[in-house]
Amino acid sequence: MALADGLQTRTIGSAQLQATFVPGAAMLCCSLRHEGEELLAQRDGVRAYAERGATMGIPLLYPWANRLAGPSYPAPDGDSVELPHSTPPLKFDANGLPLHGVLPSCLDWELLDGDVGSETDKDGDTGGGDRADAAADAAAELRARLRWDARELLAIFPFAHTLELHARVAGAELAIETRVHADSAVAVPVAFGFHPYLTIPDSDRRTWEIELPVRERLLLDAQMIPTGTSEPFARRRFVLGDGGWDDPFAGPIEPSIFSVTGAKRWIELQFLHGFSHAQVYSPAGEDFICFEPMTAPANALRSGDGLRSVEPGRVFRAAFRISVSS
């Protein structure tokens, strides 16, 4: 394995596209190179993400994405889960709200050998829809597993389960599927998401052309928490310009293909199945845009809005695909 900021990595790829993952940083995809050029914003680097949760690349935010409105949420026994106010294991925003789940350094991912393949659906599939293509046509794959059964993790998210991440590169496409196996006696809420920091090298972000397959924007309060209301959104295609974005959306339109085009590249991010919400994040002056696949809106663990659960013995699948062309 090679190293990134002192952490071991695993690279998969084709002649056109190479994706590098960091098992010691919660399976972060730290690099996506197309024809030798980097398509992911590196920001503060891999070590800062692993230790402080300073996001970059394509991180998996688990067990919740974005914010919770407070330091607790309902527990399955009718009581409440009280979260520790300490870093690690958690990260907090400027308002002291828990942000993006457990820090990567606290998660013990294991790389698995062998064919990713497709699995029999005997356990059920609550993700729905078509899966990422499993054909091994000139592809490179990896699979990793996280057992959510340590006492420290159950104190934060008291739902014992197994989490898997499957990644595959074929041609100029990267597909990532996440599987939540509810292999204990309790149902497991799904509120995770990804945060891909896409960028187009050697181009001016003000000229990037954006396409959003959404029709409904969620309204937020002063702390960036959904209020439970929404408004129509019709700005499907536009030039990014100088403005900033940090906006949540519900009910992506099928096919759910978000895209950014600039200079000599066109990058698409498509929700394949399992993702019901999206966040678009691109602060003014920054040379990246994030189309964030989310399995629930922010704060769903507390509010219950849009929250789904995996029943014991079943599997939830969520997948997205990034495609690149010149």
N, C-alpha and C positions, 0 to 999 in steps of 0.2 A: 504493500500500500504506500502511496505517497502521503505527504503531510500538508496541512493547511493551518497556519498559525500554531504548529506543533501538534495538531490533532490528525489522526489517521483518516484517510479518505478512501473511497472506492469510486472509480470512474467506469461508467458504461457508455457505449456510444456506437455510432456508425461512422462512415467516412465523412458525412456532412455535419453531424451533431454529436457533441460529447457532454454528458451530464455527470457532475461530481457530487457525491454525497458524503456526509460526515456522521458516522454512527455515534461518536462521542458528543455530538451536538444535536441530539434528538432527530437524527436522519435529515438534517438540513441539506438541501441541494444548494451548495455554495457556489457552483459555477455551471453555466450553460453556454457552451461555445459553439457558434455556427460558423463554419468555414474559417475557424481560427480566431474569431472575434467574440468577446464576452457580451452576453445579452442580459446579465443580471447585475444590478447595482451592488457594489461590494461594501459600501458605507464604512462602518468601523471594523469590519472583518469578522472572521469566524470565532476568534477567541472572545471578543466582546459579546457576541450572540450567546455562546455557550455559558459564559459566566454571568452576564447581566441581562440577557434577553434583548440586546440591542439588535433588532431584526435586520436581516439582509438576505440576499439570495432568494430561496423559496423555503421558508420555515413552515413547519407544521405547528399550529398553535393548539395545545391540548392541555386539559380537557375542555377548555372554552376559548373561543376567539374573541378578541376585543375586550370590552369591559364588563364587569359586574357592577351593579349600582351600590353595592355595599359588601361588607366582609362576611356575609353569610348567605345561605340559600336553603330551601326546604330539603330535608333528608327523607329517604324512603320510609322511615319508621314514623313519620309525622312530626318529628322534632326538627332541628335545623343543623346544618353543617356550619361550624364556626371556623373561619379561616385564620391562620396565623398571620400576624402583620410583621413578617420578617422576610428579608432577602438574603440568601435563599430560604425557602423554596419558591417564593412567589415574587412577582414584579408588580410595581404599583405605578399608576400615572401621576401627573402633577396634582390631582385632587385626592390622592390617596386611595384610589379605586383599584381593585385587583385587575391586572391586565395580562391577557394572553396565556393564562394558565400557569403550569409549573415550569420553572426554569430548565433549560435543556440539560444542564450539568447534573440535575437530579434524576434524570431518566436513563435507565440502563437498557439500551437497545442492543439486540443481538442480530448479527447478519446470519442469514440462512443460506445454505447451499442447495443446489438442485434447481430443477425447472420450475419457473413460476407457474406455468400452465393454467388451465381453467379448472375450477373445482366444481364438483357436483353440488347442485342446489338443494340437497336433502335437508339442510338446516334452514332453508328459507332465505329470502333476499328482500329486506325491507328498503333497500336503496332504490330498486325499480329501474326500468329503462335498460338500454343496451349497455354492455360492459365495454371497457377498453379492449380492443382487438387483441386476441391471444396468439395470433399467428406468429410463428418464429421466423419470419421472412427477413433475413439479414438484420436481426435485432440483437440487442444486448439487454440483459435484464438483471435486476437484483431484487431480493426479498429480505425483509427484516421484521423482527418481532419484539414486542414489549409486553411483558407480563405485569399487569396492574394489580399486584397482590402484596406489595411491601406495605408495612404498617404506616410509614411516612406518607405514602401516596394515598392510602385508604383514608387517612385523616383529612385529606383535602378533597377527595372524590371517592366516597365510600361505596364503590361499585366494582367489585372484583371482576376482571375481564381480561381478554387478550387482544392486543392491538397489532395489526400487521400493516406494513407498507410495501406495496409492489410497484416497482418502477421499470419502465421499458422504453428503449429508444429504437425506433425503426425509421430509417431514412432521415428526414428532417423533423421528426415528431418525437416528443417526450410525453408519455402517458404515466400518470401516477394514480394508483388506486389505494384507498385506505379501507381496511376491514376491521370492524369491531365485532369480536366474538363474545357474546354474552354466555360464557361458559360456567357461570356460577348460578346461584338460586335467585338472583335479583335482576330486574330489568336495568339496562344501562342507558341513561340519557345521552343523546348525541348533540353536542353544541360546538364542535371543533371547526377549524377552518385552516386555510393556507394563505400565505401573504407573499405572492410572487412580485419581486421588484424588477420589473421589465425595463430595459433601456435599449436604445438604438445607438450604437457607437458612431462617433463622428457625424452627429446631426444636432440640430437645434430643436429642443423640445417644444419651442413655441410654434414650430411648423408641423408637429406631429398631427396626423389625422386619426381621430378616435371614433370607434363605433361601439355603442352600448346596446345590447339586446334586452332592454328593460322598459317597463311602462309604469312603475310605481316606486316612488322614493319615500323612505321612512323618515318621519320627522323626529328630531332629537331635542333633548333639553340642553341646558347650559353645560352639563357634564358629559355630553355626547352619548346619552342613554336614550334609546327609542322611547317615545311617549305613548306608543300604542296606536298612533294615527299615521296617516300617509297622505300623499298628494300625487296626482298624475304627473308623469314625466314623459316628455315627447322629444327631448333633445338627443336623438339617436346617433346622428353623425355630426361632428364638429371638429374644428382645429383647436388643439389644446391651449395655445396662446400663453399668456402670462398668469392666468388665474390658477387658484389652488382648489383641490378637491379632497374631501374626506366625507363621502356620502354613502349611506346604506340604501340598498334596493331589495325589493321582494319580487318573487315570481318572475324570474327571467323568461323571456320569450324563446320558444323553440324555433330553430336550433339556437342554443345559447352560446353564441360566438362573440366574444369581446375581441377587439383588435386595435392595434396601434401600428401606423404606417409612417415611415419617414426615411429620407435619404434613399438608400437602396434596399431597405428591408420592410417586410410585412410580417408582423407577429400576431398570431391568433391564439386565444385561450378559450377553449370550449368546455363547458360543463357537460359531462357525459351522463352522469346519473348521481343522485344522492344529495346534490347541493341545491338548496331551496332559496338561498339569499346570496347577495354579493355586496362587497364594499369596494368603492373606487377611491383610491388614495394617491394623490400627486400634489404635494405641497408646492406652492409657488416658488420658482427658482431652483427646484430640484430636477435633475435629469433622469427621472424614472416615473413610471406609472404602475400602480398595482391594481389588477383585477382580482379581487380576493374571493375565492370560492368558500362559502360558509354553509354549514348544515343547519344553522338556526340563526336568528338575529342576535345581536349583542344583548347580553343580560337575560337570555332565555332561561338559564338555570334558576334565576330569581323570579322572573315574571311568568314563566311558563308559556309565553307567546311563541308559537311556532316550534315548540320543543317536541321532538320525537324521542322514543325510547326503543331499545332492542330488547325483546322479551327473552327470558332464559331459553337457551338452546338454539337461538337464532343468530343470524349474522347480518350486520348492516354494511353496505358497500357504498362508497362515494368515490367518484373518479373524475378527473379532468385531464385535458390534453393541450399541450402547447405545440403549435406548428409554426415553422419558420420558412419563409421563401425570400428569394432575392429578386 
